[in-house]
Amino acid sequence: MNPWLPEEGASGSSAGPGAATAAGLVAFSIGSETGGSIVSPAMRCGITGLRPTFGRVSRTGAMTLCWSLDKLGPMTRSVEDSLLVLNAITGHDPADSGSLPSHLDFDSTAPVRGLRVGYLPAWMKEAPATDVDRAALETVRRLGMIPTEVTLPDLPYGSLTLILLAEAAASFENLTLSGDLNQLKVQPPRRLALRLPSGPLSLRRGLCPDRPPSSSGCARAHRPPQRAVVRVPKKQARIFQDVDLLLVPSLRDEMLNISNFTGHPSLTLRAGFIEVSEARSDWAPDPAHPLPLFTPPRRVPPRHHPHRQALRRRHPRNGRHSPRKSLQRRLRESQRFLKRWPRTWLAAGVKVLIHRLSVPGEV
C-alpha cells in the first residue's frame, strides 16, 4: 500500500521497495524496471527512484521479464542517497551478458546556471501535466537555466511495447504452456485483458489470443517494431544538439517508452503534492470493486506548493511534521547531480526522467 494513502496501492512491480522506503521501514531499497516500475512507485510514494543506464547494474539473481529492458536501481529518500547506493551496486558482472564496465562521477557543487533545458510546450498544457510541472519550468528559469522549446519526431513510440510483450511471452513460456498461468490469482475477463493489457495475465500471454503464446510465435509476430528501436535513438540524438536536458510531465507514456527502450537512466523525485478524490490504481476498472472515494480530497505526492516558502510535510508513518526543502532547493540539488550527466532528459514533478545517448560506461 501507499504509505501516504493506505487505501490505494503503491503502484508498479517495485511497489514493495517504494512503500517500504517511503514509510521509513528501510533506509533504501532496490527496485526493478522494465517499462516504468521504478518511476511509477517512486512517483506514487513520493521518494527518489534512480533507474540506471541499461548495463550499469547487474541483474544476476533477479527474476527475468524482458532481457532487453530489465534494469535494477536504488529507491531512496534523497538524490544523494541514490548516488551512494548506485556507487555500491554499479560495476561489471560477467554473469550478466548485458553488464558493462562503468564509471560514476558525481559533484554536488557543480553549478547549474546556463544549462539548456528543453521542453515541449504542448505537453505542459495537457494531461498528465499538472501545476507542479509548470511550476518546475518556472523554477528552472529562476535558477538561471535556459528553457528551450523542442519537438519530438512523429514516430510510433507505442509500437515499441510489442517487443516487451514478445520477450515476456518467451520468459513465461513454460508457465503459460503448462497451464499454470490459470492458477494466478488475478484472472481478468478475456475481452478486458485484450483491451487493457494492464495485468500479468495479458502481459505473459504476449497478446497472442488466437494460439498458445509460444515464444517463437509471438516473437515472429512482433518483429516489425525492431525497426523503430533503431530509428528512435537516432532521431532523439538530434534534440540534444540544442539542449542539455528535457523537462517533461510526469509519467508521459511516450517518454517512458523512449527511455526504457533506448536504455537511458531515469531519476524520479518528489517535488510537492496533489489532492485526489479517488484512490489511484494501475489496473483496469472493476465495477464489482470500485475504488474508494474521498471527501474531502486527500493530499498526496506529487503536487508542488504554489508559493516559494519552505514546505512542510507530514511523515506518512508517524504523522509528525518535519521541515521540507523548498522546490527551488530540491531542484537545485537534483540539477547539480545532473550536471555531471550532460545531454540528458529531465522530467518534472515527482518524476525526473534522465536520458543520455551514450554507452553505459560513459555515464
HUSUL-V580248 format. One record per residue. RES is the residue in three letters. SS is DSSP state (hx for helix, st for strand, lp for the rest). PHI is phi in radians with two decimals (999 if undefined). D_FIRST is the distance of its C-alpha to the first C-alpha in Angstrom with 2 decimals. Layout:
RES;SS;PHI;D_FIRST
RES;SS;PHI;D_FIRST
This chain:
MET;lp;999;0.00
ASN;st;-1.36;3.80
PRO;lp;-1.04;6.15
TRP;lp;-1.34;8.67
LEU;st;-2.63;7.51
PRO;lp;-1.06;5.30
GLU;lp;-1.29;7.15
GLU;lp;-2.19;5.88
GLY;lp;-1.34;4.28
ALA;lp;-1.51;4.94
SER;lp;1.36;8.31
GLY;lp;1.30;11.12
SER;lp;-1.30;12.16
SER;lp;-1.76;11.49
ALA;hx;-1.09;7.71
GLY;hx;-1.08;8.05
PRO;hx;-1.02;10.82
GLY;hx;-1.13;9.46
ALA;hx;-1.16;6.56
ALA;hx;-1.12;9.30
THR;hx;-1.21;11.88
ALA;hx;-1.12;10.56
ALA;lp;-1.39;10.12
GLY;lp;1.36;13.59
LEU;lp;-1.30;13.14
VAL;lp;-2.39;15.28
ALA;lp;-1.31;17.90
PHE;lp;-2.79;17.10
SER;st;-2.57;15.76
ILE;st;-1.97;17.18
GLY;st;-1.90;15.69
SER;st;-2.17;17.58
GLU;st;-2.45;18.60
THR;lp;-2.09;20.92
GLY;lp;-2.49;20.40
GLY;lp;2.36;17.67
SER;lp;-1.43;14.90
ILE;lp;-1.72;15.29
VAL;hx;-1.04;16.16
SER;hx;-1.16;13.36
PRO;hx;-1.17;10.25
ALA;hx;-1.12;12.72
MET;hx;-1.18;13.49
ARG;hx;-1.10;10.15
CYS;hx;-1.64;9.21
GLY;lp;1.22;12.92
ILE;lp;-2.12;14.20
THR;st;-1.72;17.24
GLY;st;-2.14;17.18
LEU;st;-1.98;20.60
ARG;st;-1.69;21.52
PRO;lp;-1.21;25.06
THR;lp;-0.98;28.06
PHE;lp;-0.97;28.38
GLY;lp;1.75;30.29
ARG;lp;-1.30;29.62
VAL;st;-1.99;27.11
SER;lp;-1.13;27.89
ARG;lp;-1.85;25.67
THR;lp;-1.00;27.52
GLY;lp;1.67;25.41
ALA;lp;-1.55;22.49
MET;lp;-1.15;22.08
THR;lp;-1.50;24.11
LEU;lp;-2.01;23.05
CYS;lp;-2.54;25.63
TRP;lp;-1.01;28.33
SER;lp;-1.37;29.31
LEU;lp;-2.19;25.96
ASP;lp;-1.04;23.64
LYS;st;-2.52;22.99
LEU;st;-2.05;21.23
GLY;st;-2.79;20.53
PRO;st;-1.37;19.19
MET;st;-2.16;16.03
THR;st;-2.39;17.07
ARG;lp;-1.76;17.29
SER;lp;-2.69;20.72
VAL;hx;-1.13;23.12
GLU;hx;-1.06;25.50
ASP;hx;-1.06;23.01
SER;hx;-1.11;22.26
LEU;hx;-1.25;26.03
LEU;hx;-1.07;26.46
VAL;hx;-1.21;24.07
LEU;hx;-1.04;25.58
ASN;hx;-1.09;29.00
ALA;hx;-1.41;28.19
ILE;hx;-1.82;26.87
THR;st;-1.33;29.17
GLY;lp;2.37;32.41
HIS;lp;-1.28;34.28
ASP;lp;-2.30;33.53
PRO;lp;-1.04;36.32
ALA;lp;-1.32;34.05
ASP;lp;-1.93;32.07
SER;lp;-1.12;34.51
GLY;lp;-1.61;32.52
SER;lp;-1.40;32.55
LEU;lp;-2.29;35.02
PRO;lp;-1.07;36.42
SER;lp;-2.57;34.98
HIS;lp;-2.26;35.69
LEU;lp;-1.84;33.35
ASP;lp;-2.27;35.08
PHE;lp;-2.35;33.34
ASP;lp;-2.33;35.15
SER;lp;-1.23;33.19
THR;lp;-1.69;36.50
ALA;lp;-1.10;37.38
PRO;lp;-1.25;38.17
VAL;lp;-1.90;36.38
ARG;lp;-1.02;39.24
GLY;lp;1.67;40.79
LEU;lp;-1.10;37.88
ARG;st;-1.58;38.11
VAL;st;-1.86;34.81
GLY;st;-1.41;34.89
TYR;st;-2.64;33.03
LEU;lp;-1.79;33.37
PRO;hx;-0.93;34.46
ALA;hx;-1.11;33.46
TRP;hx;-1.17;29.83
MET;hx;-1.30;29.62
LYS;hx;-1.79;30.78
GLU;lp;-2.25;28.52
ALA;lp;-1.06;24.90
PRO;lp;-1.56;22.47
ALA;lp;-1.08;24.33
THR;lp;-2.23;23.57
ASP;hx;-1.04;25.49
VAL;hx;-1.15;23.78
ASP;hx;-1.17;25.31
ARG;hx;-1.19;28.67
ALA;hx;-1.18;28.61
ALA;hx;-1.11;27.88
LEU;hx;-1.11;30.98
GLU;hx;-1.17;33.05
THR;hx;-1.13;31.80
VAL;hx;-0.99;32.89
ARG;hx;-1.14;36.30
ARG;hx;-1.18;36.58
LEU;lp;-1.41;35.85
GLY;lp;1.66;38.89
MET;lp;-1.41;37.37
ILE;st;-1.99;38.99
PRO;st;-1.13;37.01
THR;st;-2.37;38.56
GLU;st;-1.25;38.17
VAL;lp;-2.37;37.64
THR;lp;-2.29;37.30
LEU;lp;-1.70;35.67
PRO;lp;-1.04;37.91
ASP;lp;-1.45;37.52
LEU;lp;-2.19;36.24
PRO;lp;-1.36;34.23
TYR;hx;-1.05;31.03
GLY;hx;-1.11;29.06
SER;hx;-1.19;31.38
LEU;hx;-1.08;30.07
THR;hx;-1.08;27.01
LEU;hx;-1.09;29.48
ILE;hx;-1.16;30.00
LEU;hx;-1.04;26.37
LEU;hx;-1.14;26.72
ALA;hx;-1.15;30.02
GLU;hx;-1.22;28.91
ALA;hx;-1.14;25.77
ALA;hx;-1.09;28.19
ALA;hx;-1.19;30.39
SER;hx;-1.10;27.67
PHE;lp;-1.89;26.64
GLU;hx;-1.05;30.19
ASN;hx;-1.09;30.75
LEU;hx;-1.09;27.58
THR;hx;-1.30;28.66
LEU;hx;-1.22;32.38
SER;lp;-1.36;32.02
GLY;lp;1.57;30.17
ASP;hx;-1.16;27.20
LEU;hx;-1.01;25.04
ASN;hx;-1.23;25.53
GLN;hx;-1.53;23.72
LEU;lp;-1.09;20.28
LYS;lp;-1.12;18.00
VAL;lp;-1.54;17.42
GLN;lp;-2.29;20.93
PRO;lp;-1.21;21.22
PRO;lp;-0.98;24.79
ARG;hx;-0.99;27.10
ARG;hx;-1.12;28.02
LEU;hx;-1.26;24.45
ALA;hx;-1.13;23.59
LEU;hx;-1.35;26.70
ARG;hx;-1.40;26.24
LEU;lp;-2.24;22.60
PRO;lp;-1.28;21.98
SER;lp;-2.06;18.20
GLY;lp;-2.25;17.38
PRO;hx;-1.10;18.62
LEU;hx;-1.10;21.52
SER;hx;-1.21;23.13
LEU;hx;-1.14;22.48
ARG;hx;-1.34;24.01
ARG;lp;-1.36;26.87
GLY;lp;1.17;27.74
LEU;lp;0.95;28.66
CYS;lp;-2.00;31.97
PRO;lp;-1.31;32.25
ASP;lp;-1.61;36.00
ARG;lp;-2.72;36.23
PRO;lp;-0.99;34.33
PRO;lp;-1.35;32.38
SER;lp;-1.16;34.32
SER;hx;-1.07;33.70
SER;hx;-1.19;37.28
GLY;hx;-1.10;37.16
CYS;hx;-1.21;34.01
ALA;hx;-1.10;35.15
ARG;hx;-1.14;38.50
ALA;hx;-1.19;36.93
HIS;lp;-1.94;34.80
ARG;lp;-1.17;37.44
PRO;lp;-0.91;38.45
PRO;lp;-1.07;35.38
GLN;hx;-1.02;36.55
ARG;hx;-1.14;39.15
ALA;hx;-1.17;36.52
VAL;hx;-1.09;34.97
VAL;hx;-1.31;38.41
ARG;hx;-1.31;39.02
VAL;hx;-1.02;35.77
PRO;hx;-1.04;36.08
LYS;hx;-1.13;39.74
LYS;hx;-1.18;39.12
GLN;hx;-1.20;36.37
ALA;hx;-1.05;38.64
ARG;hx;-1.17;41.02
ILE;hx;-1.07;38.58
PHE;lp;-1.39;38.65
GLN;lp;-1.26;42.37
ASP;lp;-2.02;41.80
VAL;lp;-2.37;38.45
ASP;lp;-1.73;36.52
LEU;st;-2.31;33.02
LEU;st;-2.21;31.40
LEU;st;-1.71;29.11
VAL;st;-2.32;27.02
PRO;lp;-1.11;24.22
SER;lp;-1.12;20.57
LEU;lp;0.94;19.56
ARG;lp;-1.26;23.14
ASP;hx;-1.02;23.44
GLU;hx;-1.03;26.94
MET;hx;-1.26;26.05
LEU;hx;-1.10;23.17
ASN;hx;-1.11;25.71
ILE;hx;-1.06;28.48
SER;hx;-1.13;26.72
ASN;hx;-1.28;25.29
PHE;hx;-1.45;28.51
THR;hx;-1.79;30.75
GLY;lp;1.37;28.86
HIS;lp;-1.53;28.56
PRO;lp;-1.28;26.19
SER;st;-2.47;23.35
LEU;st;-2.12;22.04
THR;st;-2.10;19.01
LEU;lp;-2.53;18.84
ARG;lp;-1.39;17.72
ALA;lp;-2.14;20.71
GLY;lp;2.89;19.71
PHE;lp;-2.47;17.81
ILE;st;-2.26;17.84
GLU;st;-1.97;17.61
VAL;st;-2.12;15.83
SER;st;-1.83;17.09
GLU;st;-2.56;14.80
ALA;lp;-1.08;11.13
ARG;lp;-1.63;11.13
SER;lp;-2.56;10.87
ASP;lp;-1.55;12.47
TRP;lp;-1.71;14.23
ALA;lp;-1.12;17.58
PRO;lp;-1.01;17.87
ASP;lp;-2.10;18.37
PRO;hx;-0.99;20.85
ALA;hx;-1.31;20.30
HIS;hx;-2.37;16.65
PRO;lp;-1.12;16.61
LEU;lp;-1.28;13.69
PRO;lp;-1.08;13.52
LEU;st;-1.87;16.12
PHE;st;-2.17;16.48
THR;st;-2.36;19.93
PRO;st;-1.29;20.44
PRO;st;-1.03;18.08
ARG;st;-1.63;15.16
ARG;st;-1.73;15.70
VAL;st;-2.42;13.21
PRO;lp;-1.05;14.18
PRO;lp;-2.19;16.45
ARG;lp;-1.25;19.56
HIS;lp;-1.53;22.43
HIS;lp;-1.18;24.54
PRO;lp;-1.25;27.80
HIS;lp;-1.94;30.02
ARG;lp;-1.66;30.93
GLN;lp;-1.22;30.61
ALA;lp;-1.05;28.14
LEU;st;-1.58;24.68
ARG;st;-2.20;22.76
ARG;st;-2.23;19.02
ARG;st;-1.73;17.12
HIS;lp;-1.09;15.21
PRO;lp;-1.16;11.55
ARG;lp;-1.77;12.06
ASN;lp;-1.85;15.69
GLY;lp;1.37;16.51
ARG;lp;-1.40;19.68
HIS;st;-1.45;21.16
SER;st;-2.52;22.26
PRO;st;-1.05;24.49
ARG;st;-2.18;23.14
LYS;lp;-1.10;25.41
SER;lp;-1.16;26.97
LEU;hx;-1.04;26.21
GLN;hx;-1.06;29.65
ARG;hx;-1.17;29.17
ARG;hx;-1.14;25.83
LEU;hx;-1.19;27.43
ARG;hx;-1.10;30.56
GLU;hx;-1.07;28.67
SER;hx;-1.25;27.07
GLN;hx;-1.21;30.39
ARG;hx;-1.08;32.24
PHE;hx;-1.12;29.99
LEU;hx;-1.31;30.74
LYS;hx;-1.00;34.43
ARG;lp;-1.41;34.88
TRP;lp;-2.07;33.54
PRO;lp;-1.11;36.11
ARG;lp;0.98;35.93
THR;lp;-2.05;32.17
TRP;lp;-1.97;29.91
LEU;st;-2.15;27.66
ALA;st;-1.94;24.94
ALA;lp;-1.52;24.09
GLY;lp;1.32;21.16
VAL;lp;-1.36;18.14
LYS;st;-1.86;19.24
VAL;st;-2.12;22.54
LEU;lp;-1.83;24.01
ILE;lp;-2.02;26.97
HIS;lp;-2.19;29.54
ARG;lp;-2.56;32.78
LEU;lp;-1.46;35.32
SER;lp;-2.74;36.57
VAL;lp;-1.35;36.40
PRO;hx;-0.96;33.63
GLY;hx;-1.14;36.32
GLU;hx;-1.64;37.04
VAL;lp;-1.63;33.57
